[in-house]
């Protein structure tokens, strides 16, 4: 898996807050049968391991999977998804989207115009 470049430095106001992370992604992958992109959320470079996210070694932070069952060629994926994280502190933290490939030769998430992918974070006080 690898960083996508989609990330935000965020400083929560309360350590007890929840952080609603929204991802709107556009990307391309060269596909085989049953291919796709695994999506991961990382905090300060480490896969997040909390309830509802992947906790198996190597899959920490996995929260989504964009799938395509076509054979050969390229597929364009458009994905909108959300992850709810615990703030745990009021220190600045880097929250980033990572991706891994499943049965795919090459893939990328668009981060330049005109097909822009982005993320947003909303703090929900608890």
Secondary structure by P-SEA (a helix, b strand, c coil): ccccccccccccccccbbbbbbbbbccccccccccbbbbbbbcccccccccccccccccccccbbbbbcccccbbbbbbbbbbbbbcccccbbbbbbbbbbccccbbbbbcccccccbbbbbbbcc
